[in-house]
């Protein structure tokens, strides 16, 4: 029960992130090694959604994967673990036309989130004829660094030495261990909601990945901080309203008179800052994609 709940939570977190689609993307295409058995849905349906609603759902349960009212670009981002800004060559309709997908797992199987993503990749190739390739290009990035010379951290960034590896290993074996009670849950990916990022027992690299989704460019952890942390970052001004990043330090940008920007919150609450840099950026090039035939 515990591991099932954790898997559902992890996939729900992916929805909140709207894009996690993780900034760490060395295997950008999510390819399956030749010596591993591919995972596929036992049966899947794809239908256009014409409801006109604004809500988007990407979710997994113990028995099925579903999307509701979801643009294809978002589904591709989920399956291939890339942000919107990393995808090149998507036709306009992949952002505007929305789809309802239901994919059933094999009876008795309990796929992991990685295995579910692999199933979705297979469905995209089969039903949408998706073909892609990865490239590395020079582009804008951010370096996540300490904001203060003395290395002092902010009040919302605290070390947490809980042993996630042992905890999750026991969970996979069905052992329910009385660990510290926490929200967000221990050892899970950061929850990234509008104007908030928070997590329990995660490395700074996980924070960098969550920040990348908010600022729309890769964020490289250059803090030098090791181990795991609890972090809780909250701001009030949507990132796109904070203005373009043109200076060396994002936190040095002029801020609106009212409200709190992500860049200021990062400094005040976590003791970190983002510096605008350039470097290699992994991108996913869409070679071919088609509208599906509904079933």
C-alpha positions in Angstrom: 0.0 0.0 0.0 2.8 2.4 0.9 4.8 2.0 -2.3 1.5 2.2 -4.4 0.6 5.4 -2.7 4.1 6.8 -3.3 4.0 6.0 -7.0 0.6 7.7 -7.3 2.0 10.7 -5.5 5.1 10.9 -7.7 3.0 10.9 -10.9 0.6 13.5 -9.4 3.7 15.7 -8.7 4.6 15.5 -12.3 1.3 17.0 -13.2 1.9 19.9 -10.7 5.2 20.6 -12.3 3.5 21.0 -15.6 6.1 20.1 -17.8 9.2 17.4 -14.9 9.7 16.8 -16.2 13.4 17.1 -14.8 16.2 19.3 -15.9 18.7 16.4 -15.6 18.3 15.0 -19.0 21.4 13.0 -20.1 19.1 10.4 -21.7 16.9 13.0 -23.3 15.0 10.6 -25.6 14.2 8.2 -22.8 15.4 5.3 -24.9 15.2 1.7 -23.6 18.5 -0.1 -23.4 18.6 -3.0 -25.8 19.0 -5.6 -23.0 15.9 -4.4 -21.2 12.4 -5.6 -22.0 10.2 -2.8 -23.3 7.0 -2.0 -21.4 3.7 -1.4 -23.3 0.1 -0.8 -22.4 -2.1 -3.9 -22.7 -4.8 -1.7 -24.4 -5.0 2.0 -25.0 -7.5 4.5 -26.3 -6.9 8.0 -27.8 -9.7 10.5 -28.2 -9.8 14.2 -29.0 -11.1 16.4 -26.2 -13.4 19.2 -27.3 -14.7 20.2 -23.9 -13.0 23.6 -24.0 -12.1 23.2 -20.3 -8.9 24.6 -18.8 -8.0 21.8 -16.4 -5.3 19.4 -17.5 -4.8 15.9 -16.1 -1.8 13.5 -16.4 -2.1 10.8 -13.8 -1.3 7.2 -13.1 -3.1 4.8 -10.8 -2.3 1.1 -10.0 -4.3 0.0 -13.0 -4.1 2.7 -15.7 -2.5 5.8 -17.1 -4.8 8.7 -18.1 -4.7 12.1 -19.6 -7.7 14.4 -19.8 -7.9 17.6 -21.8 -4.1 17.5 -22.3 -2.1 19.1 -25.2 0.1 16.6 -27.0 3.1 18.8 -26.3 2.5 18.3 -22.6 2.2 14.5 -23.0 5.5 14.4 -25.0 7.2 16.4 -22.3 6.0 14.0 -19.7 7.0 10.9 -21.6 10.4 12.1 -22.7 11.3 14.1 -19.5 11.7 17.4 -21.2 10.4 21.0 -20.7 8.5 22.9 -23.2 11.5 25.2 -23.9 13.7 22.1 -24.7 11.4 20.9 -27.5 12.1 22.2 -31.0 9.9 21.8 -34.1 6.6 21.0 -32.6 3.6 21.9 -34.9 1.3 24.5 -33.5 -1.6 22.0 -33.1 0.4 20.0 -30.5 -0.1 23.0 -28.1 -3.8 23.8 -29.0 -5.5 20.4 -29.6 -6.1 18.3 -26.5 -6.4 14.6 -26.0 -7.9 12.1 -23.6 -5.8 9.0 -23.3 -6.4 5.8 -21.3 -3.7 3.2 -21.2 -4.4 -0.1 -19.2 -1.5 -2.0 -17.7 -1.1 -5.8 -17.9 -3.2 -7.6 -15.3 -1.4 -7.9 -12.0 1.5 -5.6 -13.0 2.6 -2.6 -10.8 4.7 -0.5 -13.1 7.0 2.2 -11.8 6.8 5.8 -13.0 9.7 5.2 -15.3 8.0 2.1 -16.8 4.8 4.1 -17.3 6.7 6.8 -19.1 8.2 4.2 -21.4 4.7 2.9 -22.2 3.6 6.4 -23.1 6.6 6.8 -25.4 5.6 3.6 -27.2 2.0 4.9 -27.6 3.3 8.2 -29.0 5.4 6.4 -31.6 2.5 4.0 -32.5 -0.5 6.3 -32.5 1.1 9.7 -33.2 4.0 8.5 -35.3 6.3 10.5 -33.2 10.0 10.6 -34.3 12.6 12.6 -32.5 16.3 13.1 -32.0 18.5 14.8 -29.4 20.9 17.6 -30.0 23.1 19.8 -27.8 23.1 23.5 -28.6 24.6 26.6 -27.1 22.0 28.5 -25.1 21.0 30.5 -22.1 21.3 28.8 -18.7 21.3 29.7 -15.0 23.9 28.8 -12.4 22.5 28.2 -8.9 25.0 29.5 -6.5 25.3 30.7 -2.9 24.0 34.2 -2.4 26.3 35.1 0.5 30.1 35.1 0.8 30.0 33.5 4.2 27.9 30.6 2.8 25.0 31.2 5.3 21.8 29.6 4.1 18.3 31.0 4.3 15.8 30.0 7.0 13.8 27.8 4.6 16.8 25.6 3.5 17.8 23.1 6.2 19.9 19.9 6.1 18.0 16.7 6.6 20.1 13.5 6.9 17.3 10.9 6.7 18.4 7.7 4.8 16.2 7.8 1.7 17.9 4.8 0.0 17.2 2.5 2.9 13.7 3.9 3.4 12.7 3.4 -0.2 14.3 -0.1 -0.4 12.3 -1.3 2.6 9.1 0.3 1.1 9.7 -1.7 -2.1 9.9 -4.8 0.0 6.5 -4.0 1.6 8.1 -3.0 4.9 6.2 0.0 6.4 8.7 1.9 8.5 7.8 4.6 11.0 9.9 7.4 9.5 9.5 11.1 10.3 6.1 12.5 9.3 6.4 15.2 6.7 4.7 17.1 4.0 5.7 17.0 1.3 6.5 13.3 1.7 10.0 12.1 2.4 12.3 11.4 -0.4 9.8 12.3 -3.1 10.5 14.7 -6.0 9.8 18.4 -5.2 6.3 19.6 -5.4 6.2 22.5 -7.8 3.0 24.5 -7.8 2.4 28.1 -9.0 4.6 30.4 -7.0 5.9 27.5 -4.7 8.5 24.8 -4.6 9.0 22.5 -1.6 10.4 19.1 -0.7 11.7 16.9 2.1 15.1 15.2 2.1 16.2 16.1 -1.5 19.6 17.1 -2.9 20.1 20.6 -4.2 20.1 19.2 -7.7 16.4 18.4 -7.3 15.8 22.1 -6.4 17.7 23.1 -9.5 15.5 20.9 -11.7 12.3 22.3 -10.2 13.6 25.9 -10.7 14.4 25.1 -14.3 10.7 24.4 -14.9 9.8 27.7 -13.4 12.3 29.9 -15.2 12.2 28.1 -18.5 15.9 27.4 -19.0 18.4 24.8 -17.6 19.6 25.5 -14.0 23.0 24.0 -13.1 23.7 23.4 -9.4 27.0 25.2 -8.6 26.4 25.7 -4.9 28.8 23.0 -3.7 26.2 21.9 -1.2 26.2 18.1 -0.6 23.7 15.9 1.2 20.0 16.3 1.4 17.8 19.2 2.5 14.3 20.3 3.3 13.4 23.4 1.3 10.3 25.6 1.0 10.4 28.4 -1.5 7.4 30.8 -1.9 6.9 33.9 -4.1 3.9 35.9 -5.2 4.8 37.4 -8.6 4.5 35.0 -11.6 8.0 34.5 -13.1 7.1 35.9 -16.5 6.1 39.2 -14.8 9.5 39.7 -13.1 10.9 40.9 -16.4 13.6 39.5 -18.8 16.8 38.4 -17.3 19.5 40.6 -18.8 22.0 41.1 -16.0 24.6 38.8 -14.6 22.6 38.1 -11.5 18.9 37.5 -11.8 18.3 38.7 -8.2 19.7 42.1 -9.1 16.8 42.8 -11.5 14.5 45.7 -10.6 11.5 44.3 -8.8 7.9 45.5 -8.8 7.0 47.7 -5.8 4.5 45.1 -4.6 4.9 41.4 -4.3 7.8 39.0 -4.1 9.6 37.6 -7.1 11.1 34.1 -7.3 14.6 35.6 -7.5 14.2 37.7 -4.4 12.5 34.8 -2.5 15.4 32.5 -3.5 17.9 34.9 -1.9 15.9 35.7 1.2 14.4 32.3 2.0 17.1 29.8 0.8 20.3 31.9 0.7 20.8 31.1 -3.0 20.7 33.1 -6.2 20.6 32.5 -10.0 23.3 33.8 -12.2 22.6 34.1 -15.9 25.1 32.1 -18.0 25.5 30.4 -21.3 26.4 26.8 -21.9 25.4 23.5 -23.6 21.7 22.9 -23.6 20.1 19.5 -24.4 17.1 19.9 -26.8 14.7 17.4 -28.3 14.1 18.0 -32.0 10.7 16.7 -33.3 11.3 15.1 -36.7 7.8 13.9 -37.3 4.4 13.8 -35.6 0.9 13.2 -36.8 -2.6 13.6 -35.5 -3.9 10.2 -34.5 -6.8 8.2 -35.7 -9.3 8.0 -32.9 -10.6 4.7 -31.6 
